[in-house]
Amino acid sequence: MKVETTSVGTITVAHLIGSIDTVDTEGASESLSELVNAKPTGLVLDFARVDYIASMGLSLLLKVAQDMRKNKCAMIIAAATPAVKTILDTVHLGSAIPMVASVDAALERLGAKAPSAA
């Protein structure tokens, strides 16, 4: 899995690309830990290009959400693909981590404005 980031003010948007499975969880954990340690006011996980998530990936998300709460920062999952959203909904992840339909919706919920298209 690859992680690309952008910032909107003090909010970090992490664009996750690929699968979050057993093989990729360690690398994803390191990347997301770095983002949490930077203590943004909010973290948006853009799932638009995540094609699969395994149980270890779900555990990772819960750990990251817990770390963000310790830092008194918000975290939102945005734009999950239908296949991944089905998995997230099946395990009721939305009860622990807010999920919205788009990055723009997540930024709005966090009180930021999406960057204007050039």
Buried (B, 14 or more C-beta within 10 A) or exposed (E): BEBEBEEBBEBBBBBBBBBBBEEBBEBBBEBBBEBBEBEBBBBBBBBBBBBBBBEBBBEBBBBBBBBBEEBEBBBBBBBBBEEBBEBBEEEEBBEBBBBBEBBBBBBEBBEBEBEEEE
